[in-house]
């Protein structure tokens, strides 16, 4: 009976395994490990929705908005920048899909104008190109939103947030290159497929039931909110896995033999009939718990600000 309840409770074991594989865990984690990660992700999603609901109530609304969601992670500038890029490209794909649906009539109209002697490149094609251009997502708490006139964007000018995001992106690409450079073709194809793993893609109804939307929020969140939560859940699993692998590597170094032991075993070669050496073990639940504890730890700056005061230390749940 308890096993059936656990099976009903944990609904994303396969997706979490794929996300962990992309994040560097090439072994097969146990059901206890993936279940623990799923519990942590659900806890983070519920806390995020609760904070968004409180923010929406303060501005007199029952439904949460995209800005309420982004406001909760505003302290992580690289993540906000990646999320804004994600939303911008999502808007581009939506506009391209809409323009493709109406593309037949536009192409016919453009062809007739060209025959009539109109200048090529004018008309509906230019309008569609402008519409399909990636737009910048503006946030109401940014200084640029305080003014009614916006500064025109320049194509040759790189945004500060994009520069910061590019630095994080280069680090992630470097890690991905280290993970995939020794893979075979089949392994790389599998890794590429696993990068598409998601909690929400074509699973919106299941995700709403799993996260308990009806218990946490009054209104029904839009599809954009669900897509953003899908983006953030992948980030949570990736961050947890990378931190757990870092801690596991530290523990494995402590278990390595000392220099004297290594010297005594230096001349010992593995024969044909010797048992195979111990392989790499996957991440265990206690590695994930320690990684979660480290991610929940307060920074030295936050502790120093309250040092010498009688103010209580804030012990609420910290968003990953």
N, C-alpha and C positions, 0 to 999 in steps of 0.2 A: 504493500500500500504506500509506504514511504517512497519507494523507488518510482512508482507511477506519479506521485506528486512532484518529485524532482524533475521527471521527464516533462511534465506539463509546465513546470516553472521555467526551466532553461530552454529557450526557444532559438538561441543563436549560437549554438556550439560550432556548427560548420563555418559560419561567417567569422567568428572569433578566431578559429584555427587558421583561416585564410589570412586574416589581418595580422596575426602573429607571425605567420610565415613571411609575409611581405616585410614585417618589421625586423626580421633577423632570426626568428625562432624556426630553424629548419627541422627540429625534432617534432614528434607528435605529443603535444601536451595532454595530460590526463583530463578526464571529465571534471574532476574536482578543480583543476586549475582554470579551465574555461568557465566553469560555473561561478567561481569566485570573481573572475573578471567581469562576467555578465552582471553579477550583483553590484559590483562597484560602478559599472556603467549606468545601470538603472538608478542607483542612488544619486549619481551625478545628474542624470536627466531630470529626476524628480525635484532635486534641489534647484536646478536651473529654471524649471517651469514655475516653481514656487516663488522664486525671486522675481521672475518676469510678471507673474500675476500680481504681486505686491506693487511693482512699478506701474503696471497698467491701472491698478486701483487708485494710485496716488494722482494719476492724471485724469481720473474719472471715466475709465473705460473698463469694460468687462472682458474684452478680448485682447490678447497680447499681440504685439507687432514685431516686425523684424528689428526695429531699433531697440526695443526692450530686451531682445535676446542678445544683440551685439553689445549693449551697454554692460551686461554682466561680465563680459570677457574683455572689457576695454583696457585692462591693465596689461594684457598680452598683445603688444602691438604687432608682432609678426603674425600671430594667429588671426588678428582682426584684418590684417592686410591680405592674408590668403583667403579669408572668408569673403572679403569684398571682391577679390578677383574671381572667386567661384560664382558669386552672384552676378557679376558683370557678364561673364561668359554664359551663364544660364540665360540671362536676358537676350544675349546675342543669338543663342540657339533658338529661343522662342520666337524672336523676330524673323530669323531665317525660315523657320517652319511656317510662320504665317505668310511670309512673302512667297514661299514655294507653293502654298495653296492658291495664292492669287497670281502665280507667275504666268499662267497660260494667257490670261487676258492682257497682262502687261506686255508680254512678248509680242502678241499680235498687234497691240497698239504701237509699240516701238517700231515694229517692222513697217507699218503703214506710214509713220512719220518719216522714216528714213527714205522711203520711196518718194515721198512728196518733196524732198529736198531739205528736210530739217537737219540741223547740225547734229552729227552723231555724238552720243554721250549725254544728251539732254533728255529730260522727261522722267518717266517712272523709274528708269534704271538708276539714275543718280539719287533719286529719293530713297530707293530701296537700299542703296549703298550707304547713305547717311544713316538710315534707320538701323542697319545691321552693324554699324560701328560700335565697338565696345564702349559703353558709357561708364562713367565714374560714379560709384555709390557714395552719396554724401550723407553725413551723419549730423544730427541737429546739435550736438555738443562741440563740434569743431568750430574754430574761430571763423572759418570761411562762410559758415552758414549764418553768421550774425549780420551779414551785409546783404542788401538786396541785389547788388551788382556783382556778378561773378567775373573773376579774371579769366580771360580766354586761355584755353589750354594750348600748349605748343607741343608738336610732335617730337621735337628734338630735345625737349626738356624732361628729365627723369624725376619723378616724384621721390621725396625723401622716404616715404613709406615703401615705395617700390624698391629703393636701394636696400632698405633694411630687410625686406622680404627676400630680395635676391641673395643676400648673404645667408639667410637661413635655408633658402632653396638650394644654394650651392653645397651647403653642408649635407643636406639630405641626399642630393644627387651623388655626392662623394660616398656616402654610406651605401647608397643603392649600388654604386659601381663596385664597391668592395664586396658586396654580397653576391653580385651576379657575374663577376668576371671569371669565376671558375665553374660556372654552371654549364651544363650541356644544353643543346638546343631544346630538348623536351622540358628540362627543368626551367629554362627561361620562359618558355611558352606558358607553363603552369604558373610561374611567378607573375607574368603579365596578366593572366586571367584572374588571379587572386587579388590583384590591385583593384579590381572592380567590385570587391565585396562591400556590402552595405547593409546597414540595419533597416533602411527605409526604402530602397529602390524596389518598386513593385511590391512592397510589403507595408504600405502605409497603414492599412487597417490593423494588421497584426502589431505594428509598432505602437499605435495608439492604445491598444488594449494592454500591451506589455508595459508601457510607461504609465498607465493609469491616468490618461488625459482627463477623463470625466471626473476623477476624484480631486485632481490638482487644480484644474482650470475650469472656469465657468463657461466661457465661450468655446467654440470649436476652432482650434488653430488651423491656419491656412496651409496649403500645400508647401508654400515657401518656408514656413516655420518647420515643417517636417523635414524638408530637404536640408535646412541648416542644421537641425539636430542630427541628421544622418552624417553630415560633414564632421560635426563635433564629436560624435561617438567614435568615428574612425580615428580621430586625433587622440581621443582618450585611450583607446586600445593600443595605439602605436606608442604613446608616451609611457604607458604602464609596461609594455613589453620591453622597450628599450631600457628603461630603468631597472627592470627585473634582470635582464641579461647583463647589465653592468654590474649589479650586485652579485649575480651568480659567477661572473668572471673573477671578481675579487675573492669569493669563497673558494673557487677552484685553484687560485694561486696559492692560497694558504694550505691547501691539501697536497701541493706538489712536493716531491722529496727535496731534502736539503742538498747542499753541495757535496757533502760527504757521502750521502746515500746515492746521489747521482753518479759520483765517481766510482763507487763500488759496482754499480750496474752499467757502467759505460761500455764495458767490453762484452756485455751479454747481448747476443743477437737472437732474434726470433727465428726459430727453426721452422721447418716445413710442417711438423706435427705439433708445434706449440699452440696452446689455446690463443685465440685472438685477443688483442689488447682491448681494454674497456673503451667503449665508444662514448661519444658525447651524449650526455643525458639532457632531456628537455627541462624547461623551467618548471619548478615545483610550486605548490601553493604558498609555501613559506617565503619563497623568493618574491612572489607577487605581493604578499602582505608587507614585507620590508620595503619594497618599492613604493607601495601606497603610503606607508608611514613617512618615507622620505619626501614624497610629493606633498603630503599634508603638513610637513614641518614649516613653521614660520621662518621668514628670513631674519637675518641679524638686524636689518634695518628696522623691521617692525618691532622686534624685541627691544632695540635700543631706544625707540621713541617712547616706550612705556617704562623704561628703566628709571627708578627713583620716584615714581608716581604711585598713587593709590588706586589708579584705574585698573579694573580687572583685565586680565589677558583674554583676548577674543579667541574663543575655542570652537567657533562654528565650523561647519564643513567648508573646506576650501575647494574651489572648482579647479580641476586639472586642466 
